[in-house]
Amino acid sequence: MATEENKNAAAGSGSQSGAKAASQPAAQQGFVYLPLIAGWLVPGAGHFLLGKWVRGSLLAAAILGMFVTGLAMHGELYTSVHNILEILCLAGDLGNGLLYVAGRIAGWGAEQVQTTVGDWGARFIVVAGLLNVIAAVDAHNLRTGRKS
Amino acid sequence: MTYFPAVLLFALFASTVFGITQRETPRAMIRYGIYCFVLFVGSAIALSWLMFFIAR
């Protein structure tokens, strides 16, 4: 008896999930973490993959603007760490994805922060990375349907 | 660059991302973005005056 009920419940939930899967758009199928990874590597790319062109463009402009402003202020790209605060700053910098890699390869940013404005610039670059992570997670939420 | 333009740029970029990522409809995004911008700039001005009076 119990087995029969379980079978019915399983069949019911199976048909429900099947109907849910069928109602999902084609964009909801495939590798679910692609917008998250693309959005982390290139600002706005996660939203572009989902066809959210305006949102993606605005996010890319804001994050790139923050990053470039930080460099223009002679901010530092963290390369080595000596204390806990620098570890946190490096983690923020890594949020910039390929921008950080390009910056390291091309030698962007100051070697060492020597002015107050340069210190602000380093913070701008860190915050650009953190904002990029937020944008990438937003793309993931759009992809999974948690956000519309 | 002086402190205030840096604050304005920081507030503009951060509130743009907050507005888009934390709300669902375009209208709510704009409203929340403006709200964040005003909070960023307003709190910077308020804290600046506070520090000015503490330093005196």
N, CA and C atoms of all chains as a GROMACS GRO file, in nm:
protein
  612
    1MET      N    1   0.084  -0.122   0.000
    1MET     CA    2   0.000   0.000   0.000
    1MET      C    3   0.087   0.125   0.000
    2ALA      N    4   0.179   0.126   0.100
    2ALA     CA    5   0.269   0.241   0.108
    2ALA      C    6   0.353   0.253  -0.018
    3THR      N    7   0.394   0.136  -0.069
    3THR     CA    8   0.476   0.137  -0.190
    3THR      C    9   0.399   0.196  -0.308
    4GLU      N   10   0.268   0.156  -0.314
    4GLU     CA   11   0.183   0.207  -0.421
    4GLU      C   12   0.170   0.360  -0.412
    5GLU      N   13   0.153   0.411  -0.286
    5GLU     CA   14   0.140   0.557  -0.269
    5GLU      C   15   0.268   0.628  -0.312
    6ASN      N   16   0.382   0.567  -0.272
    6ASN     CA   17   0.510   0.626  -0.310
    6ASN      C   18   0.525   0.632  -0.461
    7LYS      N   19   0.481   0.521  -0.526
    7LYS     CA   20   0.491   0.517  -0.672
    7LYS      C   21   0.408   0.629  -0.734
    8ASN      N   22   0.284   0.646  -0.678
    8ASN     CA   23   0.196   0.750  -0.731
    8ASN      C   24   0.256   0.889  -0.710
    9ALA      N   25   0.311   0.909  -0.587
    9ALA     CA   26   0.372   1.038  -0.557
    9ALA      C   27   0.488   1.065  -0.650
   10ALA      N   28   0.571   0.961  -0.669
   10ALA     CA   29   0.687   0.978  -0.757
   10ALA      C   30   0.643   1.008  -0.899
   11ALA      N   31   0.538   0.936  -0.943
   11ALA     CA   32   0.489   0.960  -1.079
   11ALA      C   33   0.435   1.101  -1.092
   12GLY      N   34   0.364   1.147  -0.985
   12GLY     CA   35   0.308   1.283  -0.987
   12GLY      C   36   0.416   1.388  -0.993
   13SER      N   37   0.518   1.373  -0.905
   13SER     CA   38   0.625   1.473  -0.904
   13SER      C   39   0.704   1.467  -1.033
   14GLY      N   40   0.717   1.345  -1.087
   14GLY     CA   41   0.790   1.332  -1.213
   14GLY      C   42   0.720   1.404  -1.326
   15SER      N   43   0.587   1.390  -1.331
   15SER     CA   44   0.514   1.457  -1.437
   15SER      C   45   0.516   1.608  -1.416
   16GLN      N   46   0.515   1.651  -1.285
   16GLN     CA   47   0.522   1.795  -1.258
   16GLN      C   48   0.655   1.853  -1.303
   17SER      N   49   0.765   1.780  -1.267
   17SER     CA   50   0.897   1.832  -1.305
   17SER      C   51   0.912   1.828  -1.456
   18GLY      N   52   0.853   1.727  -1.519
   18GLY     CA   53   0.858   1.721  -1.665
   18GLY      C   54   0.788   1.838  -1.727
   19ALA      N   55   0.669   1.871  -1.672
   19ALA     CA   56   0.594   1.986  -1.723
   19ALA      C   57   0.671   2.115  -1.700
   20LYS      N   58   0.738   2.124  -1.581
   20LYS     CA   59   0.817   2.245  -1.550
   20LYS      C   60   0.932   2.259  -1.648
   21ALA      N   61   0.999   2.145  -1.674
   21ALA     CA   62   1.113   2.149  -1.766
   21ALA      C   63   1.067   2.189  -1.906
   22ALA      N   64   0.948   2.139  -1.944
   22ALA     CA   65   0.899   2.171  -2.077
   22ALA      C   66   0.862   2.318  -2.089
   23SER      N   67   0.815   2.376  -1.974
   23SER     CA   68   0.775   2.517  -1.978
   23SER      C   69   0.894   2.611  -1.976
   24GLN      N   70   1.014   2.560  -1.938
   24GLN     CA   71   1.131   2.646  -1.934
   24GLN      C   72   1.176   2.679  -2.075
   25PRO      N   73   1.224   2.803  -2.097
   25PRO     CA   74   1.272   2.839  -2.230
   25PRO      C   75   1.400   2.764  -2.262
   26ALA      N   76   1.436   2.768  -2.390
   26ALA     CA   77   1.555   2.695  -2.436
   26ALA      C   78   1.681   2.746  -2.369
   27ALA      N   79   1.678   2.876  -2.332
   27ALA     CA   80   1.798   2.936  -2.271
   27ALA      C   81   1.825   2.877  -2.133
   28GLN      N   82   1.722   2.813  -2.072
   28GLN     CA   83   1.739   2.757  -1.938
   28GLN      C   84   1.808   2.622  -1.942
   29GLN      N   85   1.834   2.568  -2.060
   29GLN     CA   86   1.898   2.438  -2.067
   29GLN      C   87   2.045   2.455  -2.104
   30GLY      N   88   2.125   2.355  -2.068
   30GLY     CA   89   2.268   2.364  -2.094
   30GLY      C   90   2.346   2.383  -1.966
   31PHE      N   91   2.471   2.426  -1.980
   31PHE     CA   92   2.560   2.441  -1.864
   31PHE      C   93   2.515   2.561  -1.781
   32VAL      N   94   2.468   2.532  -1.659
   32VAL     CA   95   2.401   2.634  -1.579
   32VAL      C   96   2.499   2.739  -1.525
   33TYR      N   97   2.626   2.704  -1.512
   33TYR     CA   98   2.723   2.797  -1.455
   33TYR      C   99   2.795   2.883  -1.559
   34LEU      N  100   2.758   2.867  -1.686
   34LEU     CA  101   2.827   2.944  -1.792
   34LEU      C  102   2.814   3.095  -1.774
   35PRO      N  103   2.691   3.149  -1.750
   35PRO     CA  104   2.683   3.296  -1.728
   35PRO      C  105   2.762   3.342  -1.607
   36LEU      N  106   2.767   3.261  -1.501
   36LEU     CA  107   2.844   3.297  -1.381
   36LEU      C  108   2.993   3.309  -1.415
   37ILE      N  109   3.045   3.210  -1.484
   37ILE     CA  110   3.189   3.209  -1.517
   37ILE      C  111   3.220   3.319  -1.619
   38ALA      N  112   3.135   3.330  -1.722
   38ALA     CA  113   3.158   3.432  -1.825
   38ALA      C  114   3.149   3.572  -1.764
   39GLY      N  115   3.052   3.590  -1.675
   39GLY     CA  116   3.036   3.720  -1.610
   39GLY      C  117   3.153   3.756  -1.520
   40TRP      N  118   3.213   3.655  -1.459
   40TRP     CA  119   3.331   3.680  -1.376
   40TRP      C  120   3.452   3.714  -1.464
   41LEU      N  121   3.470   3.639  -1.572
   41LEU     CA  122   3.588   3.662  -1.658
   41LEU      C  123   3.579   3.796  -1.731
   42VAL      N  124   3.462   3.828  -1.786
   42VAL     CA  125   3.444   3.953  -1.862
   42VAL      C  126   3.321   4.024  -1.806
   43PRO      N  127   3.337   4.145  -1.752
   43PRO     CA  128   3.221   4.216  -1.694
   43PRO      C  129   3.105   4.230  -1.793
   44GLY      N  130   2.986   4.189  -1.750
   44GLY     CA  131   2.867   4.201  -1.833
   44GLY      C  132   2.843   4.083  -1.926
   45ALA      N  133   2.942   3.996  -1.944
   45ALA     CA  134   2.929   3.887  -2.041
   45ALA      C  135   2.820   3.787  -2.000
   46GLY      N  136   2.802   3.766  -1.871
   46GLY     CA  137   2.698   3.675  -1.826
   46GLY      C  138   2.559   3.722  -1.868
   47HIS      N  139   2.536   3.852  -1.859
   47HIS     CA  140   2.407   3.908  -1.900
   47HIS      C  141   2.393   3.906  -2.052
   48PHE      N  142   2.504   3.931  -2.122
   48PHE     CA  143   2.499   3.925  -2.269
   48PHE      C  144   2.460   3.785  -2.315
   49LEU      N  145   2.514   3.682  -2.250
   49LEU     CA  146   2.481   3.543  -2.287
   49LEU      C  147   2.332   3.515  -2.272
   50LEU      N  148   2.269   3.584  -2.176
   50LEU     CA  149   2.126   3.562  -2.150
   50LEU      C  150   2.037   3.657  -2.230
   51GLY      N  151   2.101   3.739  -2.315
   51GLY     CA  152   2.025   3.832  -2.398
   51GLY      C  153   1.983   3.959  -2.326
   52LYS      N  154   2.038   3.983  -2.208
   52LYS     CA  155   2.007   4.106  -2.132
   52LYS      C  156   2.110   4.213  -2.171
   53TRP      N  157   2.092   4.270  -2.289
   53TRP     CA  158   2.193   4.357  -2.347
   53TRP      C  159   2.206   4.489  -2.272
   54VAL      N  160   2.094   4.549  -2.234
   54VAL     CA  161   2.100   4.680  -2.167
   54VAL      C  162   2.162   4.664  -2.028
   55ARG      N  163   2.113   4.567  -1.953
   55ARG     CA  164   2.169   4.543  -1.819
   55ARG      C  165   2.318   4.510  -1.828
   56GLY      N  166   2.353   4.424  -1.922
   56GLY     CA  167   2.493   4.386  -1.939
   56GLY      C  168   2.580   4.504  -1.975
   57SER      N  169   2.531   4.590  -2.064
   57SER     CA  170   2.610   4.707  -2.105
   57SER      C  171   2.631   4.802  -1.989
   58LEU      N  172   2.524   4.826  -1.913
   58LEU     CA  173   2.536   4.916  -1.797
   58LEU      C  174   2.631   4.859  -1.692
   59LEU      N  175   2.620   4.728  -1.667
   59LEU     CA  176   2.710   4.666  -1.569
   59LEU      C  177   2.854   4.671  -1.617
   60ALA      N  178   2.875   4.642  -1.745
   60ALA     CA  179   3.011   4.646  -1.801
   60ALA      C  180   3.068   4.787  -1.792
   61ALA      N  181   2.984   4.887  -1.826
   61ALA     CA  182   3.032   5.026  -1.821
   61ALA      C  183   3.068   5.066  -1.678
   62ALA      N  184   2.984   5.027  -1.583
   62ALA     CA  185   3.010   5.065  -1.444
   62ALA      C  186   3.136   4.997  -1.391
   63ILE      N  187   3.150   4.868  -1.417
   63ILE     CA  188   3.265   4.793  -1.363
   63ILE      C  189   3.394   4.835  -1.432
   64LEU      N  190   3.389   4.846  -1.566
   64LEU     CA  191   3.508   4.892  -1.640
   64LEU      C  192   3.544   5.034  -1.599
   65GLY      N  193   3.440   5.118  -1.581
   65GLY     CA  194   3.464   5.256  -1.539
   65GLY      C  195   3.533   5.262  -1.405
   66MET      N  196   3.487   5.180  -1.312
   66MET     CA  197   3.549   5.175  -1.179
   66MET      C  198   3.693   5.128  -1.188
   67PHE      N  199   3.717   5.024  -1.268
   67PHE     CA  200   3.852   4.967  -1.283
   67PHE      C  201   3.947   5.069  -1.348
   68VAL      N  202   3.902   5.130  -1.458
   68VAL     CA  203   3.987   5.226  -1.531
   68VAL      C  204   4.013   5.351  -1.446
   69THR      N  205   3.910   5.396  -1.374
   69THR     CA  206   3.930   5.512  -1.284
   69THR      C  207   4.035   5.479  -1.179
   70GLY      N  208   4.029   5.358  -1.125
   70GLY     CA  209   4.129   5.315  -1.027
   70GLY      C  210   4.269   5.316  -1.084
   71LEU      N  211   4.284   5.268  -1.207
   71LEU     CA  212   4.416   5.270  -1.272
   71LEU      C  213   4.460   5.413  -1.298
   72ALA      N  214   4.365   5.497  -1.343
   72ALA     CA  215   4.400   5.637  -1.372
   72ALA      C  216   4.443   5.712  -1.246
   73MET      N  217   4.396   5.667  -1.132
   73MET     CA  218   4.435   5.729  -1.006
   73MET      C  219   4.565   5.668  -0.952
   74HIS      N  220   4.634   5.591  -1.035
   74HIS     CA  221   4.760   5.525  -0.999
   74HIS      C  222   4.740   5.426  -0.884
   75GLY      N  223   4.628   5.354  -0.893
   75GLY     CA  224   4.604   5.249  -0.794
   75GLY      C  225   4.690   5.128  -0.822
   76GLU      N  226   4.704   5.045  -0.719
   76GLU     CA  227   4.791   4.928  -0.728
   76GLU      C  228   4.709   4.804  -0.757
   77LEU      N  229   4.761   4.719  -0.848
   77LEU     CA  230   4.705   4.584  -0.863
   77LEU      C  231   4.784   4.493  -0.768
   78TYR      N  232   4.715   4.432  -0.674
   78TYR     CA  233   4.786   4.352  -0.573
   78TYR      C  234   4.846   4.227  -0.636
   79THR      N  235   4.975   4.208  -0.613
   79THR     CA  236   5.044   4.091  -0.668
   79THR      C  237   5.094   3.998  -0.557
   80SER      N  238   5.143   4.055  -0.451
   80SER     CA  239   5.188   3.973  -0.338
   80SER      C  240   5.122   4.026  -0.211
   81VAL      N  241   5.105   3.939  -0.116
   81VAL     CA  242   5.034   3.977   0.006
   81VAL      C  243   5.123   3.952   0.128
   82HIS      N  244   5.111   4.042   0.225
   82HIS     CA  245   5.191   4.030   0.346
   82HIS      C  246   5.107   4.026   0.473
   83ASN      N  247   4.981   4.066   0.465
   83ASN     CA  248   4.894   4.062   0.583
   83ASN      C  249   4.750   4.034   0.540
   84ILE      N  250   4.663   4.021   0.638
   84ILE     CA  251   4.525   3.979   0.612
   84ILE      C  252   4.451   4.080   0.524
   85LEU      N  253   4.479   4.210   0.545
   85LEU     CA  254   4.410   4.311   0.465
   85LEU      C  255   4.449   4.301   0.318
   86GLU      N  256   4.577   4.273   0.294
   86GLU     CA  257   4.622   4.258   0.155
   86GLU      C  258   4.566   4.131   0.091
   87ILE      N  259   4.545   4.028   0.173
   87ILE     CA  260   4.481   3.906   0.119
   87ILE      C  261   4.340   3.939   0.072
   88LEU      N  262   4.267   4.016   0.154
   88LEU     CA  263   4.130   4.054   0.116
   88LEU      C  264   4.130   4.141  -0.010
   89CYS      N  265   4.228   4.233  -0.018
   89CYS     CA  266   4.236   4.319  -0.137
   89CYS      C  267   4.269   4.237  -0.261
   90LEU      N  268   4.357   4.139  -0.247
   90LEU     CA  269   4.390   4.053  -0.361
   90LEU      C  270   4.268   3.973  -0.405
   91ALA      N  271   4.191   3.925  -0.307
   91ALA     CA  272   4.068   3.851  -0.340
   91ALA      C  273   3.972   3.941  -0.417
   92GLY      N  274   3.962   4.068  -0.375
   92GLY     CA  275   3.878   4.163  -0.448
   92GLY      C  276   3.930   4.187  -0.588
   93ASP      N  277   4.061   4.203  -0.602
   93ASP     CA  278   4.121   4.223  -0.734
   93ASP      C  279   4.092   4.105  -0.826
   94LEU      N  280   4.099   3.984  -0.772
   94LEU     CA  281   4.076   3.864  -0.854
   94LEU      C  282   3.933   3.860  -0.908
   95GLY      N  283   3.842   3.930  -0.842
   95GLY     CA  284   3.704   3.938  -0.892
   95GLY      C  285   3.694   4.005  -1.027
   96ASN      N  286   3.798   4.078  -1.067
   96ASN     CA  287   3.796   4.144  -1.198
   96ASN      C  288   3.817   4.046  -1.313
   97GLY      N  289   3.851   3.923  -1.283
   97GLY     CA  290   3.863   3.821  -1.387
   97GLY      C  291   3.978   3.850  -1.484
   98LEU      N  292   3.946   3.852  -1.613
   98LEU     CA  293   4.050   3.870  -1.714
   98LEU      C  294   4.110   4.010  -1.710
   99LEU      N  295   4.036   4.107  -1.658
   99LEU     CA  296   4.093   4.242  -1.645
   99LEU      C  297   4.216   4.238  -1.554
  100TYR      N  298   4.204   4.161  -1.446
  100TYR     CA  299   4.317   4.149  -1.353
  100TYR      C  300   4.434   4.079  -1.421
  101VAL      N  301   4.404   3.971  -1.494
  101VAL     CA  302   4.510   3.897  -1.564
  101VAL      C  303   4.578   3.988  -1.667
  102ALA      N  304   4.497   4.062  -1.744
  102ALA     CA  305   4.553   4.154  -1.844
  102ALA      C  306   4.638   4.261  -1.776
  103GLY      N  307   4.591   4.310  -1.663
  103GLY     CA  308   4.665   4.412  -1.590
  103GLY      C  309   4.798   4.361  -1.540
  104ARG      N  310   4.799   4.235  -1.491
  104ARG     CA  311   4.924   4.176  -1.444
  104ARG      C  312   5.021   4.156  -1.558
  105ILE      N  313   4.970   4.107  -1.673
  105ILE     CA  314   5.058   4.082  -1.788
  105ILE      C  315   5.113   4.213  -1.843
  106ALA      N  316   5.024   4.313  -1.855
  106ALA     CA  317   5.065   4.440  -1.916
  106ALA      C  318   5.135   4.534  -1.818
  107GLY      N  319   5.134   4.498  -1.692
  107GLY     CA  320   5.201   4.582  -1.592
  107GLY      C  321   5.126   4.710  -1.561
  108TRP      N  322   4.990   4.703  -1.566
  108TRP     CA  323   4.909   4.821  -1.533
  108TRP      C  324   4.917   4.848  -1.383
  109GLY      N  325   4.885   4.973  -1.348
  109GLY     CA  326   4.879   5.010  -1.207
  109GLY      C  327   5.015   5.045  -1.152
  110ALA      N  328   5.013   5.108  -1.035
  110ALA     CA  329   5.137   5.150  -0.972
  110ALA      C  330   5.206   5.031  -0.906
  111GLU      N  331   5.339   5.040  -0.899
  111GLU     CA  332   5.415   4.936  -0.829
  111GLU      C  333   5.383   4.936  -0.680
  112GLN      N  334   5.377   5.057  -0.627
  112GLN     CA  335   5.349   5.072  -0.484
  112GLN      C  336   5.270   5.201  -0.466
  113VAL      N  337   5.169   5.195  -0.380
  113VAL     CA  338   5.087   5.314  -0.356
  113VAL      C  339   5.167   5.415  -0.275
  114GLN      N  340   5.182   5.537  -0.333
  114GLN     CA  341   5.262   5.638  -0.262
  114GLN      C  342   5.185   5.764  -0.232
  115THR      N  343   5.067   5.779  -0.294
  115THR     CA  344   4.987   5.899  -0.269
  115THR      C  345   4.850   5.859  -0.216
  116THR      N  346   4.781   5.958  -0.161
  116THR     CA  347   4.645   5.931  -0.110
  116THR      C  348   4.553   5.891  -0.225
  117VAL      N  349   4.566   5.964  -0.338
  117VAL     CA  350   4.482   5.933  -0.453
  117VAL      C  351   4.512   5.791  -0.504
  118GLY      N  352   4.638   5.752  -0.500
  118GLY     CA  353   4.674   5.616  -0.540
  118GLY      C  354   4.610   5.512  -0.449
  119ASP      N  355   4.599   5.544  -0.321
  119ASP     CA  356   4.534   5.454  -0.227
  119ASP      C  357   4.386   5.440  -0.261
  120TRP      N  358   4.322   5.552  -0.294
  120TRP     CA  359   4.181   5.545  -0.337
  120TRP      C  360   4.170   5.461  -0.464
  121GLY      N  361   4.266   5.480  -0.555
  121GLY     CA  362   4.265   5.404  -0.682
  121GLY      C  363   4.270   5.254  -0.657
  122ALA      N  364   4.355   5.213  -0.562
  122ALA     CA  365   4.363   5.070  -0.529
  122ALA      C  366   4.229   5.020  -0.476
  123ARG      N  367   4.161   5.104  -0.396
  123ARG     CA  368   4.028   5.065  -0.344
  123ARG      C  369   3.926   5.056  -0.458
  124PHE      N  370   3.935   5.149  -0.554
  124PHE     CA  371   3.844   5.145  -0.669
  124PHE      C  372   3.859   5.011  -0.743
  125ILE      N  373   3.985   4.968  -0.763
  125ILE     CA  374   4.008   4.843  -0.837
  125ILE      C  375   3.953   4.724  -0.758
  126VAL      N  376   3.973   4.724  -0.627
  126VAL     CA  377   3.921   4.615  -0.543
  126VAL      C  378   3.768   4.612  -0.551
  127VAL      N  379   3.706   4.730  -0.538
  127VAL     CA  380   3.559   4.734  -0.539
  127VAL      C  381   3.505   4.698  -0.677
  128ALA      N  382   3.578   4.732  -0.784
  128ALA     CA  383   3.536   4.691  -0.918
  128ALA      C  384   3.527   4.538  -0.925
  129GLY      N  385   3.625   4.470  -0.865
  129GLY     CA  386   3.622   4.324  -0.863
  129GLY      C  387   3.505   4.270  -0.783
  130LEU      N  388   3.476   4.333  -0.669
  130LEU     CA  389   3.364   4.286  -0.587
  130LEU      C  390   3.231   4.310  -0.658
  131LEU      N  391   3.218   4.425  -0.725
  131LEU     CA  392   3.095   4.453  -0.801
  131LEU      C  393   3.081   4.353  -0.916
  132ASN      N  394   3.193   4.315  -0.976
  132ASN     CA  395   3.187   4.218  -1.085
  132ASN      C  396   3.137   4.082  -1.036
  133VAL      N  397   3.178   4.045  -0.915
  133VAL     CA  398   3.128   3.919  -0.858
  133VAL      C  399   2.977   3.927  -0.836
  134ILE      N  400   2.930   4.042  -0.784
  134ILE     CA  401   2.785   4.060  -0.764
  134ILE      C  402   2.712   4.048  -0.898
  135ALA      N  403   2.768   4.110  -1.002
  135ALA     CA  404   2.704   4.106  -1.135
  135ALA      C  405   2.703   3.963  -1.190
  136ALA      N  406   2.813   3.889  -1.168
  136ALA     CA  407   2.819   3.751  -1.216
  136ALA      C  408   2.716   3.663  -1.144
  137VAL      N  409   2.702   3.683  -1.013
  137VAL     CA  410   2.602   3.606  -0.937
  137VAL      C  411   2.461   3.642  -0.984
  138ASP      N  412   2.440   3.770  -1.017
  138ASP     CA  413   2.309   3.812  -1.070
  138ASP      C  414   2.279   3.740  -1.202
  139ALA      N  415   2.382   3.727  -1.286
  139ALA     CA  416   2.363   3.654  -1.413
  139ALA      C  417   2.328   3.508  -1.385
  140HIS      N  418   2.392   3.450  -1.284
  140HIS     CA  419   2.362   3.311  -1.247
  140HIS      C  420   2.218   3.300  -1.198
  141ASN      N  421   2.172   3.397  -1.118
  141ASN     CA  422   2.034   3.394  -1.069
  141ASN      C  423   1.934   3.408  -1.184
  142LEU      N  424   1.968   3.489  -1.281
  142LEU     CA  425   1.882   3.502  -1.400
  142LEU      C  426   1.877   3.369  -1.474
  143ARG      N  427   1.991   3.304  -1.482
  143ARG     CA  428   2.003   3.178  -1.556
  143ARG      C  429   1.922   3.066  -1.492
  144THR      N  430   1.926   3.062  -1.357
  144THR     CA  431   1.855   2.955  -1.287
  144THR      C  432   1.707   2.988  -1.265
  145GLY      N  433   1.666   3.110  -1.299
  145GLY     CA  434   1.527   3.148  -1.282
  145GLY      C  435   1.494   3.202  -1.145
  146ARG      N  436   1.596   3.219  -1.060
  146ARG     CA  437   1.573   3.275  -0.926
  146ARG      C  438   1.536   3.422  -0.936
  147LYS      N  439   1.576   3.485  -1.046
  147LYS     CA  440   1.543   3.626  -1.069
  147LYS      C  441   1.497   3.638  -1.214
  148SER      N  442   1.404   3.732  -1.237
  148SER     CA  443   1.354   3.748  -1.374
  148SER      C  444   1.410   3.874  -1.437
  149MET      N  445   4.283   6.428  -0.889
  149MET     CA  446   4.140   6.418  -0.855
  149MET      C  447   4.123   6.446  -0.705
  150THR      N  448   4.025   6.529  -0.674
  150THR     CA  449   4.000   6.558  -0.533
  150THR      C  450   3.901   6.457  -0.476
  151TYR      N  451   3.876   6.469  -0.347
  151TYR     CA  452   3.797   6.370  -0.277
  151TYR      C  453   3.651   6.364  -0.328
  152PHE      N  454   3.590   6.481  -0.348
  152PHE     CA  455   3.447   6.480  -0.382
  152PHE      C  456   3.416   6.419  -0.519
  153PRO      N  457   3.492   6.453  -0.626
  153PRO     CA  458   3.468   6.382  -0.754
  153PRO      C  459   3.490   6.232  -0.741
  154ALA      N  460   3.587   6.192  -0.659
  154ALA     CA  461   3.609   6.048  -0.639
  154ALA      C  462   3.487   5.984  -0.573
  155VAL      N  463   3.429   6.054  -0.476
  155VAL     CA  464   3.308   6.003  -0.410
  155VAL      C  465   3.193   5.992  -0.510
  156LEU      N  466   3.178   6.095  -0.594
  156LEU     CA  467   3.069   6.094  -0.692
  156LEU      C  468   3.085   5.978  -0.791
  157LEU      N  469   3.208   5.957  -0.840
  157LEU     CA  470   3.231   5.847  -0.935
  157LEU      C  471   3.207   5.712  -0.868
  158PHE      N  472   3.259   5.697  -0.747
  158PHE     CA  473   3.240   5.571  -0.674
  158PHE      C  474   3.091   5.543  -0.654
  159ALA      N  475   3.018   5.646  -0.611
  159ALA     CA  476   2.874   5.630  -0.586
  159ALA      C  477   2.800   5.597  -0.714
  160LEU      N  478   2.839   5.662  -0.825
  160LEU     CA  479   2.772   5.638  -0.953
  160LEU      C  480   2.790   5.493  -0.998
  161PHE      N  481   2.914   5.446  -0.997
  161PHE     CA  482   2.941   5.310  -1.045
  161PHE      C  483   2.878   5.205  -0.952
  162ALA      N  484   2.897   5.222  -0.823
  162ALA     CA  485   2.846   5.122  -0.729
  162ALA      C  486   2.693   5.118  -0.730
  163SER      N  487   2.629   5.235  -0.734
  163SER     CA  488   2.483   5.236  -0.729
  163SER      C  489   2.424   5.182  -0.860
  164THR      N  490   2.495   5.198  -0.971
  164THR     CA  491   2.449   5.138  -1.097
  164THR      C  492   2.442   4.986  -1.084
  165VAL      N  493   2.550   4.927  -1.031
  165VAL     CA  494   2.552   4.782  -1.017
  165VAL      C  495   2.449   4.737  -0.912
  166PHE      N  496   2.441   4.807  -0.800
  166PHE     CA  497   2.343   4.770  -0.697
  166PHE      C  498   2.200   4.776  -0.752
  167GLY      N  499   2.171   4.884  -0.824
  167GLY     CA  500   2.035   4.900  -0.877
  167GLY      C  501   1.996   4.786  -0.970
  168ILE      N  502   2.089   4.749  -1.060
  168ILE     CA  503   2.056   4.646  -1.158
  168ILE      C  504   2.047   4.507  -1.093
  169THR      N  505   2.136   4.481  -0.998
  169THR     CA  506   2.143   4.345  -0.945
  169THR      C  507   2.046   4.319  -0.830
  170GLN      N  508   2.002   4.423  -0.761
  170GLN     CA  509   1.921   4.400  -0.641
  170GLN      C  510   1.771   4.416  -0.663
  171ARG      N  511   1.731   4.460  -0.780
  171ARG     CA  512   1.588   4.477  -0.810
  171ARG      C  513   1.553   4.409  -0.942
  172GLU      N  514   1.423   4.385  -0.964
  172GLU     CA  515   1.384   4.306  -1.080
  172GLU      C  516   1.329   4.389  -1.195
  173THR      N  517   1.248   4.491  -1.166
  173THR     CA  518   1.189   4.568  -1.275
  173THR      C  519   1.273   4.693  -1.302
  174PRO      N  520   1.272   4.741  -1.427
  174PRO     CA  521   1.353   4.860  -1.460
  174PRO      C  522   1.320   4.981  -1.372
  175ARG      N  523   1.193   5.002  -1.343
  175ARG     CA  524   1.155   5.116  -1.259
  175ARG      C  525   1.213   5.104  -1.118
  176ALA      N  526   1.202   4.983  -1.063
  176ALA     CA  527   1.257   4.960  -0.928
  176ALA      C  528   1.409   4.971  -0.928
  177MET      N  529   1.472   4.928  -1.039
  177MET     CA  530   1.618   4.939  -1.050
  177MET      C  531   1.663   5.085  -1.044
  178ILE      N  532   1.593   5.170  -1.120
  178ILE     CA  533   1.628   5.313  -1.124
  178ILE      C  534   1.608   5.376  -0.987
  179ARG      N  535   1.494   5.345  -0.925
  179ARG     CA  536   1.465   5.403  -0.793
  179ARG      C  537   1.569   5.359  -0.690
  180TYR      N  538   1.604   5.230  -0.691
  180TYR     CA  539   1.700   5.180  -0.594
  180TYR      C  540   1.840   5.234  -0.622
  181GLY      N  541   1.874   5.248  -0.752
  181GLY     CA  542   2.003   5.306  -0.788
  181GLY      C  543   2.017   5.449  -0.739
  182ILE      N  544   1.911   5.528  -0.757
  182ILE     CA  545   1.914   5.667  -0.709
  182ILE      C  546   1.921   5.670  -0.556
  183TYR      N  547   1.847   5.580  -0.493
  183TYR     CA  548   1.848   5.571  -0.346
  183TYR      C  549   1.990   5.542  -0.295
  184CYS      N  550   2.057   5.444  -0.359
  184CYS     CA  551   2.194   5.409  -0.317
  184CYS      C  552   2.289   5.526  -0.342
  185PHE      N  553   2.273   5.594  -0.457
  185PHE     CA  554   2.361   5.706  -0.490
  185PHE      C  555   2.348   5.816  -0.384
  186VAL      N  556   2.225   5.848  -0.351
  186VAL     CA  557   2.201   5.953  -0.250
  186VAL      C  558   2.258   5.911  -0.115
  187LEU      N  559   2.240   5.784  -0.079
  187LEU     CA  560   2.295   5.736   0.049
  187LEU      C  561   2.448   5.741   0.051
  188PHE      N  562   2.510   5.700  -0.059
  188PHE     CA  563   2.658   5.705  -0.067
  188PHE      C  564   2.707   5.848  -0.049
  189VAL      N  565   2.655   5.939  -0.132
  189VAL     CA  566   2.704   6.077  -0.130
  189VAL      C  567   2.664   6.146   0.000
  190GLY      N  568   2.540   6.124   0.041
  190GLY     CA  569   2.492   6.188   0.164
  190GLY      C  570   2.570   6.144   0.286
  191SER      N  571   2.598   6.014   0.296
  191SER     CA  572   2.673   5.966   0.412
  191SER      C  573   2.817   6.015   0.408
  192ALA      N  574   2.875   6.028   0.288
  192ALA     CA  575   3.012   6.083   0.278
  192ALA      C  576   3.015   6.228   0.326
  193ILE      N  577   2.914   6.307   0.285
  193ILE     CA  578   2.909   6.447   0.328
  193ILE      C  579   2.887   6.455   0.479
  194ALA      N  580   2.795   6.374   0.531
  194ALA     CA  581   2.765   6.378   0.674
  194ALA      C  582   2.888   6.337   0.757
  195LEU      N  583   2.956   6.230   0.714
  195LEU     CA  584   3.074   6.186   0.788
  195LEU      C  585   3.187   6.288   0.778
  196SER      N  586   3.196   6.356   0.663
  196SER     CA  587   3.300   6.459   0.648
  196SER      C  588   3.278   6.572   0.747
  197TRP      N  589   3.152   6.618   0.758
  197TRP     CA  590   3.124   6.724   0.856
  197TRP      C  591   3.147   6.677   0.998
  198LEU      N  592   3.112   6.552   1.026
  198LEU     CA  593   3.136   6.495   1.159
  198LEU      C  594   3.284   6.497   1.192
  199MET      N  595   3.367   6.452   1.097
  199MET     CA  596   3.512   6.451   1.121
  199MET      C  597   3.567   6.593   1.132
  200PHE      N  598   3.508   6.686   1.056
  200PHE     CA  599   3.551   6.826   1.064
  200PHE      C  600   3.531   6.879   1.207
  201PHE      N  601   3.415   6.850   1.266
  201PHE     CA  602   3.388   6.901   1.401
  201PHE      C  603   3.469   6.824   1.506
  202ILE      N  604   3.495   6.697   1.484
  202ILE     CA  605   3.576   6.620   1.579
  202ILE      C  606   3.719   6.673   1.580
  203ALA      N  607   3.769   6.712   1.462
  203ALA     CA  608   3.908   6.756   1.451
  203ALA      C  609   3.931   6.894   1.509
  204ARG      N  610   3.823   6.969   1.531
  204ARG     CA  611   3.840   7.106   1.581
  204ARG      C  612   3.873   7.107   1.729
   0.00000   0.00000   0.00000
